[in-house]
Amino acid sequence: MPRPVVPGHYSIGYSLSGRVLAVGDDVADIAVGDRVACSGSQCAHHAERVAVPRNLTAKVPDGVELRDAAFITIGAIALASVRETASQVGETIVLYGVGLLGLLAGQIARVGGLYVVGFDLDPTPRDVGLQDVHDPRDRPPVDVVAAATDGFGADAVILAVQTDSDEPLNLSFDLCRQRGRIVALGQFGWNIDRQRMFEHEVTIWPVRAYGPGRYDPAYEEGNGDYPIGWVRWTENRNQAAFLRLLAEGAVTVAPLAPVAVPIDRAPEAYDLLQSDHRLPTVVLSYGSS
């Protein structure tokens, strides 16, 4: 179980990679020395040594750098979000918010044969293969999506913004086709304009972090798996699937974190993320693994 928080201290981070130093008696498929990547806000902290449950740990495939594998949590969240769209090959999804999660979700969606239209106040290209990204202030998003979908609207919207405004949610209704779906990934206002929602019979699907199993202590700390026949994509299976996409070169993360900062200079990393020309993210490094 997670260790209790020491008063006056905070544990930061929930995504990491490294080498195994020891394993529990009930872990049979991971050995000392294995390269692994781990998730969990209760355990996968920014630290030189951590203790992580088996179901929050995945082996890193050969050929994947540990620096890239450290994206495992963000990647699994993005993957779970794309799954929740329930989209099929040839359909179109909208990424409303193309930050770190959106940039990963867009790559994953394209791997799955989906067309992607993105909207962000900073549509700067990030060299990850997403070309159809727009500043919503330049042209009405409804017109952009209509032009990309023969006037029908998007099959789904992944809403990945952080704002108190209700307008992103209500605009997402307008962007959907009839009976489209909105995946609620970000944090935004929830005052729904019923008419805009009802007009296209849109449904809203929340996504819970990395997938089924998240926040279930019997799954995470108890290492009890869900039967694959009932739950195909648990959070741990999403973790492994994301790492496989990295191994195959189908998803790239290097352009999203072009800078690595040693852990003893961590404040510099946070300064970079607050700068005017901030990067999508920064990797904290601990020397050789």
C-alpha positions in Angstrom: 0.0 0.0 0.0 1.2 3.6 -0.5 3.2 5.0 2.3 1.5 7.8 4.3 2.4 11.3 3.4 4.9 12.9 5.8 3.4 16.1 7.2 4.9 19.1 5.5 6.2 17.1 2.5 4.7 16.6 -1.0 5.3 13.8 -3.5 5.5 15.1 -7.0 5.2 13.2 -10.2 3.3 10.1 -11.5 5.3 8.8 -14.5 8.8 7.4 -14.6 11.1 4.8 -16.0 14.2 3.0 -14.7 15.7 -0.3 -13.8 14.4 -2.8 -11.2 16.4 -3.1 -8.0 14.2 -5.6 -6.2 10.8 -7.5 -6.7 8.2 -8.8 -4.4 7.8 -12.5 -3.7 4.5 -12.6 -5.7 6.0 -11.0 -8.9 6.9 -13.7 -11.3 7.3 -11.9 -14.7 9.7 -9.0 -13.7 13.3 -9.5 -12.5 16.0 -7.4 -11.0 17.8 -5.4 -13.8 14.7 -5.3 -16.1 14.0 -1.9 -17.6 10.5 -0.8 -16.7 8.1 2.2 -16.8 5.7 3.0 -14.0 2.6 5.0 -13.3 0.6 6.1 -10.2 0.3 9.4 -8.4 0.5 7.4 -5.2 3.9 5.8 -6.0 5.6 6.8 -9.3 7.1 10.0 -7.9 10.2 12.0 -8.9 12.7 10.1 -6.8 15.8 8.0 -7.2 14.1 5.0 -5.7 10.4 4.1 -5.6 8.2 1.1 -4.8 5.5 0.5 -7.4 2.8 -2.2 -7.6 3.0 -4.8 -10.4 -0.2 -3.6 -12.1 1.3 -0.1 -12.4 4.5 -1.3 -14.0 5.3 -2.4 -17.6 8.4 -3.7 -19.2 10.1 -1.4 -21.6 10.6 -3.1 -25.0 14.1 -3.3 -26.5 14.9 -0.3 -28.6 12.9 2.2 -26.5 14.9 4.7 -24.6 14.1 5.0 -20.9 13.7 8.7 -21.5 10.9 8.1 -23.9 9.4 5.3 -21.8 9.0 7.9 -19.0 6.0 9.1 -20.9 4.1 6.0 -20.0 1.4 7.6 -17.9 0.6 10.5 -20.2 0.6 8.0 -23.1 -1.7 5.6 -21.4 -4.1 8.5 -20.6 -4.1 9.6 -24.2 -4.6 6.1 -25.4 -7.5 5.5 -23.0 -9.1 8.8 -24.3 -8.9 7.7 -27.9 -10.5 4.3 -27.0 -13.4 6.1 -25.3 -14.3 7.8 -28.6 -15.3 4.3 -29.8 -14.3 5.6 -33.3 -13.7 3.3 -36.2 -11.2 3.4 -39.1 -12.0 6.3 -41.5 -13.9 8.4 -38.9 -12.9 11.9 -37.8 -12.2 13.1 -34.3 -11.6 16.6 -33.0 -8.9 17.3 -30.5 -10.2 20.4 -28.6 -7.0 21.3 -26.8 -3.7 20.2 -28.4 -1.3 20.3 -25.4 0.8 17.4 -24.3 -2.1 14.9 -24.0 -3.7 16.1 -27.2 -0.4 15.7 -29.1 -0.1 12.1 -28.0 -3.8 11.4 -28.5 -3.6 12.7 -32.1 -0.7 10.5 -33.0 -2.5 7.4 -31.5 -5.7 8.3 -33.3 -3.8 8.5 -36.6 -2.3 5.1 -36.0 -5.8 3.8 -35.6 -6.8 5.0 -39.0 -8.7 8.1 -37.8 -8.7 11.6 -39.2 -7.7 14.3 -36.7 -8.7 17.9 -36.6 -7.2 20.0 -33.8 -8.0 23.3 -32.1 -5.7 25.1 -29.7 -4.8 28.7 -28.9 -1.2 27.8 -29.6 -1.3 25.7 -32.8 2.5 25.6 -33.0 3.7 22.5 -35.0 5.5 20.0 -32.8 6.9 17.7 -35.5 4.6 14.8 -34.5 2.7 14.5 -37.7 -0.4 16.5 -36.8 -1.0 19.0 -39.6 -4.6 19.9 -39.3 -4.4 22.1 -36.2 -6.1 25.5 -36.0 -6.4 28.5 -33.8 -10.1 28.7 -33.1 -9.9 32.5 -33.2 -8.9 32.5 -36.9 -11.9 30.7 -38.3 -15.1 29.3 -36.7 -14.3 25.7 -35.6 -17.8 24.6 -36.8 -16.8 25.7 -40.3 -13.4 23.9 -40.2 -15.0 20.7 -39.0 -17.8 20.8 -41.5 -15.3 21.3 -44.3 -13.4 18.2 -43.1 -16.4 16.0 -42.8 -18.6 16.7 -45.8 -20.8 18.8 -43.6 -21.7 16.0 -41.2 -19.6 16.9 -38.2 -17.0 15.0 -36.2 -17.7 11.5 -35.0 -16.2 12.4 -31.6 -14.5 15.2 -29.7 -11.8 14.7 -27.1 -12.2 17.8 -24.9 -8.7 18.3 -23.4 -8.8 21.9 -22.3 -8.4 23.4 -18.8 -10.8 26.4 -18.2 -13.7 27.5 -16.0 -15.6 28.4 -19.1 -18.6 26.3 -20.2 -18.2 27.3 -23.9 -15.7 24.6 -24.9 -18.2 21.9 -23.8 -21.1 23.5 -25.5 -19.1 24.2 -28.7 -18.1 20.5 -28.7 -21.8 19.7 -29.1 -21.9 21.9 -32.2 -18.8 20.1 -33.7 -20.3 16.6 -33.4 -22.4 14.8 -36.0 -25.7 13.4 -35.0 -25.3 11.0 -32.0 -21.6 11.9 -31.7 -19.6 11.5 -28.6 -17.6 13.8 -26.4 -14.8 12.4 -24.3 -14.3 14.5 -21.2 -10.5 14.5 -20.7 -9.8 18.0 -19.4 -11.1 20.2 -16.7 -13.8 22.7 -17.9 -17.1 24.2 -17.0 -20.1 21.8 -17.0 -23.1 24.2 -17.4 -24.7 22.4 -20.4 -26.7 24.3 -23.0 -29.4 21.6 -23.3 -30.6 22.7 -26.7 -27.1 22.4 -28.2 -26.6 19.0 -26.7 -30.0 17.8 -27.7 -29.9 19.0 -31.2 -27.3 16.3 -32.2 -28.1 13.8 -29.5 -24.6 14.0 -28.3 -23.4 11.8 -25.4 -20.6 12.7 -22.9 -18.1 10.0 -21.8 -15.7 10.7 -19.0 -12.2 9.1 -19.1 -10.7 8.0 -15.9 -7.0 8.4 -16.2 -5.1 5.4 -17.7 -8.1 3.1 -17.9 -10.1 0.5 -15.9 -8.4 -0.3 -12.7 -7.3 3.2 -11.8 -8.0 4.1 -8.2 -9.1 0.6 -7.4 -6.9 -0.6 -4.5 -7.8 -4.2 -5.2 -6.4 -3.9 -8.7 -3.5 -1.5 -8.1 -2.1 -2.3 -4.7 -3.6 -5.8 -4.5 -2.3 -6.8 -8.0 -5.6 -8.4 -8.9 -6.1 -8.3 -12.6 -9.5 -8.0 -14.4 -10.4 -10.9 -16.8 -9.5 -9.9 -20.3 -12.7 -11.3 -21.6 -14.6 -8.7 -19.6 -12.1 -5.8 -19.5 -10.0 -5.8 -22.6 -8.0 -2.7 -21.9 -7.0 -2.2 -18.2 -4.7 0.5 -17.3 -1.7 -1.9 -17.2 -2.6 -3.2 -20.7 -2.9 0.4 -21.9 0.6 1.0 -20.5 2.0 -1.9 -22.4 0.2 -1.0 -25.6 1.6 2.6 -25.5 5.2 1.3 -25.0 4.6 -1.0 -28.0 3.6 2.0 -30.1 6.9 3.6 -29.1 8.8 0.5 -30.0 7.3 0.4 -33.4 7.9 4.0 -34.1 4.2 4.7 -34.5 4.2 7.3 -31.8 7.1 9.7 -31.1 7.7 11.7 -27.9 11.2 13.2 -28.4 9.9 16.5 -29.9 7.6 16.9 -26.9 10.4 17.0 -24.4 13.6 18.1 -26.2 15.2 19.1 -22.9 16.3 16.9 -20.0 17.1 18.5 -16.7 19.1 16.8 -13.9 16.9 16.2 -10.8 19.2 18.4 -8.7 18.3 21.3 -11.0 14.6 20.6 -11.1 13.5 24.2 -10.4 14.9 25.1 -13.8 12.6 22.6 -15.4 9.6 24.2 -13.8 10.8 27.6 -14.9 11.0 26.3 -18.5 7.4 25.2 -18.3 6.3 28.7 -17.1 8.2 30.6 -19.8 6.6 32.4 -22.7 7.8 29.8 -25.2 7.2 26.9 -22.9 7.8 23.3 -24.1 5.0 20.7 -23.9 7.0 19.1 -21.1 10.5 18.5 -19.7 12.1 15.2 -18.6 13.9 15.0 -15.2 17.0 12.8 -15.4 18.9 10.9 -12.6 22.0 10.0 -14.5 22.7 6.6 -16.0 20.2 3.8 -15.1 
